[in-house]
């Protein structure tokens, strides 16, 4: 039996098809606990869950988790790939929920042997992935909140933004809480500002005279909004930024603790400039790829740091890979970019790529491919990365600029 599952946020549609293409069953159910329970029980009447593969247009989410927990093999298919197959069922490319579940079941029946099945990720890796992805989301939220605060200050209190070099810092947040408007800082002097900085643990080396000059050199605001409202707006935004910064610190601690006990951590912990958060991101994003990859080239392709080659006859194009795990690519390229500042081997690969007129992002992806080959070797052999051995070897394949087919 082959099952096609068309999922949605409110309703789902399921079709069961036999190996001859005959419709065995089909139903729609609501996105409720009762709906899931009855559907899994109904599927159970068709046979053992392990013998009932399910094709669905996603690789994560509640439906996928419930199917995996029930023991069903899950075959995820990208919506773009499934859309490209629609002409085989008619030129009109008609689309309905019932039709899609039928097409998914039929696609699984005819091509399922060519498609990878979703393998459950190690629990520790899955937990670390959730922590690092949430942290990345909070970092994006912090950047947006700081940018909004900067815009408020530009409009209503330019001096508040000019005092300290980094607006997203403890001292800048404390300053804006104490002096949220131009009027509140009107009586500040170099001595008072320097004393205030000392009380708040200012780690910068600029004296009060320099800081007060920054404040006075900033353009004066001419806001048409009342001072009371300006104060409220800035205080609220400062609290938002501080709150997000607190959550990031909490997540950093949780990630560090998770990394300490993760079985993959010793393999990569000694890589140059990897850090706790970066190591957590590498394990969380690259770890699942390592678990299912059969070769280093498959690993490199799934990590999205190799281009896509399209060749037919005399035509040949090499294009950037868009369809990939973008979080894995970001985690890997961020590490690769940092590594070149502490590893002569990494610096040489990057510099050689730049010498061949490759742009910075391209050169970083070339370096990332080289690092993936090292990670694959560590993973394959169960050997922890040793910088001394790596440096002495110097013969690891660094021809990572060669385009590879996906």
N, C-alpha and C positions, 0 to 999 in steps of 0.2 A: 504494500500500500504506500501511496505517496500523498502527502498533505500539503496543501497550499493555504497559507494564513495571511489574509489581508488585514493588517492591523490599523487601528485609529485610536483616538483618545476617548471616544465615546462608544463605538461599536466595532466589532470584529466580524470577519466573514471567513468561514473555513470550508474547504472542499477536500474530500477524500476521493482518491482515484486509484484504480488498480493498475497493474503493469500492462494491461491491454488498452489503457486510456478510457476505460468505462467509469462513469461517475458512480461511486458507491454511496456517498452521503454528502450533504451540504447543509449548512445552517449558519445563522447569524446570531450573535449574542452581545449583550450589553457589557460594558467595561465595569463589571461588578464582581465581587467575590463569588456570588452565586453563579454568574455567567462563566467564570473561569473554572470553578469546581465542576459544573455540569459538562463543560466542554472537554476537560481532561478525562472525566469519567466516560464520556461518549467515545472519545478516541480510544480509551482502554478496551472497549468492546471489539475493536478491530484487530487487536493483537497486543503483543508486548511493546511497551514504549520504545525499547531499543531497536525494534524492527519497523518503527513508524517515523521516518525522517520528515522534517517539516521545513519548508522553504518560506522565508519571510523577508521583507524588505528593510531589515535593520539588523544590527549586530548587538544591540543592547536595549535595555528597557524591561518593563515588567513582564511583558509577554515572553520575551526571550528567557528571562530568569525563571519563570514558571515552567516553561517547556524543558529547560535544562534540568531543573530540580525534579521534574517528573520522569526524567530519563530519556527524553526524545532527542535524537540527533538533530541539530539545528543547522540548516544550510542558509546563511545570510546571503542576500544578493543586493547589490547596489541598485537603487532606483533607476539610475541612468542605464545600467546594463540591462535591467529588465525592460525598460522602455524601448531599448534598441531591438528587443526580441519581439515586440508586439506585431510587426507585419506578418509573422508566420501564422498568426491566427486571423488575419484579415487585413485588407488594405485600409479600411476605415479607421483602424486603431481605436475602436470604441472602448470606452472605459466605464466600468461599473464595479462595485465592490465584489459582487458575486462573480463577475467575469474575471476580475483580477485574481481571486483565490483559485479559480479554475485554471487560469493560465500559469499561476505559480506551481500548482500541483503538476501540470503537464510539463512545464519546464524542468521541474525536478525529476520527473519520470524519464525524460529523454536525455537530459544533460547533467543530471545530478552527479554522475560519476566523474565529471570533469571539474566540479566545483568543490572548494574546500569546506569542510564542516567546522562549525564553531566548537573549539575545544575549551573546556572550562579552565580558566586561569587559576594558578596557585592562589590560595586564599590570602597569604601574606602579600603577594604581588598585587592582587586586586585591591586590598585595603590601602596599600601604599599609593597605588594609582589614584584611588578616590581622594586621598589626602592631597596629593600634589596637584591634581586637577582643580580641586576646590581652591587651593592656594593661588593657582594661576588666575582663576576667576576673580579672586579677591584683589590680586595685584592689579588687574585691569580696572576693577571698581575703584581702587585707590588712585590710580592715575587719573581716571575721569573726575573723581572728587577733588583732587588737588588742582586739576586744570580749571574746574568750576570755581574753586576758591581764588585762584589766580585771576580769573576774569572778574570776580567780584571786587578784588582789591584794585585792579587796574581801573575800574570804574569809580569806586568810592573811596579808596584808601591806598593810593600807589606807594606811599612811604612804608606801609606795613609789609609790602612785598619786597622792598629794596634793602631792608636792614641786614638780613642774613642771606647767604648765597643759596641755601637749599630751603625752599619753602616747605618741603616734606621732611621736616626734622623736628625733634622734640623741642629744641629751643625756639624755633619759629612758631610752633603751635602754642607754646607757653606765652610768647610775646603777644600773639594775636588774642589770646584769651584775656591777657591783662590790659592790652591797648587795642581794642577792636575798632577804634575810630580815630581820625586825626585829632579831635578835641581831647581825647583821653591821653594822647601822647604830647600835647602841646607844651607841657611844663618839663618834659624830659631834658636833661643835660648830659653831657658826656660822662660826668662823674656818676650821676644817678643810673644811667644805662649800664655803665661798667659794673657798678655794685649789684644791680639787678641780675646781670649775666653771671656774676660770680655766685650769687645765691642759687641760681638755677643750673649750675654745673656746666656753663658754656665751655666747650672744648676748643673753640676756635682761638686763633692767636691775634685777632684784631682787637685793638684797644677801643675803649668807649668813644674816643674822639673820631676814629674812623667810622664806627657804626653810626654815630649820630650824624656824621657828614653824609652817609648814604641816605639816611632818613630825610635830611633837609634838602638834598639835591634832587630828590624825587619830585615830579610835578605835583602841584596842589590840586586836590580834588575839587570839583564844582558840582557835586551831586545835588540833584533836585529832590532827592529822597531825604526824609528827616533823619537826624542823627540816631534817634532811637531805633528806627527801622534798620538802618545800616548796621548798627551794633548787633541787632538780633540776627540779621542775615549772616554776618560774618561768624558770630558765635555758633550758630547752628551748623554752618559749613565746617568750622573747625572741629566741632564735636563729631561730625560724620567722618572726617578724615582720621581723627584719633581712634574712633571706633573700629574702622577698617584696619588701621595699623595694628590695633590690639589683636584682632582676629588673625592677622597674618603671623604675628609673633606666637600666638597659640598654636597655629598650624605648623610653624617652623619647629616648635618643640615636639609636637606629635610626630612629625616626619623624622626628626632626629632619633626619637625613641624607636620608631618602626624600622628605621635603617639599621640600628644597632643589632636588632635580632633577626634581620632578614638573611636567609641563607645565601643569597646572591651577592650581598654587600662585600664580602671579602674578595670576590673576584675582581671588582672594579674600584675598590676604595682607594687604592694607591695610584690611580691615574692622575695626571697633572691637573691641579686646580679644579678638581671635581666638586669638592665641598659637599656638605650634608644634603642640602636641598637639591643640588644638581644630581647627586648620586641617587636620591630618592626618585627624581624625575626619570633618570636613565633606567632604573630598575622597574619603575611603574609602567613606563611606556615601551622600552625596548625589551624588557623581560618577557612579556607575552609573545612578542615576535620571535625571540630566541626559543621559546618553548615549542613553537610549532614549525619553525623554519627547518628545512632539510639541508640547505646549503647556505653558504655565506652570501651568494648572489641573490637568493630568495630573500634573505634578511635585508640586504641593501635595498632591494626593490620595494619591499613592504615598508621600510622606514622612509621612503620617499626622497632619498638623496641621490637617485640615479635618474637620468632623463628617459623619456619614452622614444624609442626608435621605430619609425614607420618606413618600411622599404618595400617597394613594388616595382619590378622592372628597373628602369633607369632612375626612378624617383626614390629619393631617400631624404627623410627629414628627422631631425632630433629635436624634441620639444620638451619643455619643462613638464614635470609630472604634477598634475593637479589632484588627481584622485588618489589620495593616500591618507594615512594617519597623520594629520597635521601636527597634533600634539607631540607625537614621537619625533617628527622632524624638527620641531622647535627645540625640544629638549636636547636632541643630539647635536644640532648645530650650535646651540648656546654653549654646550660643553666644549665642542671642537674649537670655537672661537677663543674661549678662555685658555684652552690647553696650549695654544701656540706661543703663549707668553712665558711658559715654563718648560717646554719640551723642545729641544733642538730638532728632533725628528719631525714633530708637528710643524714647527716654524719653517723647516725646509720645504715640506710638501706645500704649505700655503704660499711661501715666497716663490717657489717654482711655478705654481699656478698663476700667480700675479705676473710673473715674468713672461708668461705665455699670453698675456693680455686678457686674462680672465678677470671679471669683475669680482668685488669682494664677496658677495653672496655665493657666486659660483665657486670661488676658491675655497670657501668654508665648506660647501657641500662635498668638494673633492677630498678635503681633509676628513670630513665626517665619514666618507666611505672607507677611507683608510683605517680610521678608528674602529669602524664596525667589523672590519676583518680581524682586528686585534681582539675585539670583544668576542667574536665568534670563536676564535682560537682558544681564548680563556674558558669560554662556556663549553666547548667541545671536549677539551682536555681536563676540565675541572681544576685549572691552574690559576692561581691569583696573579694578577698583573704585577710584574716586577720591572720597574724602570731600568734597573741596571742591566738585566738580561736583554730587554728590548733595545736599549742603546747599544749594547755590545753586538747584538745580532745585526741590526741595520740592513737586513736583507728581506724584510717583510715587503710584500708586493705593494708598491706605492704608485703603480700606474692606474690610479683610480679615475683618471680623466677619460678613460675609454668608455663610450656610451654602451650601456647594456640594455638588452631587450627585457621587458617586464616578464 
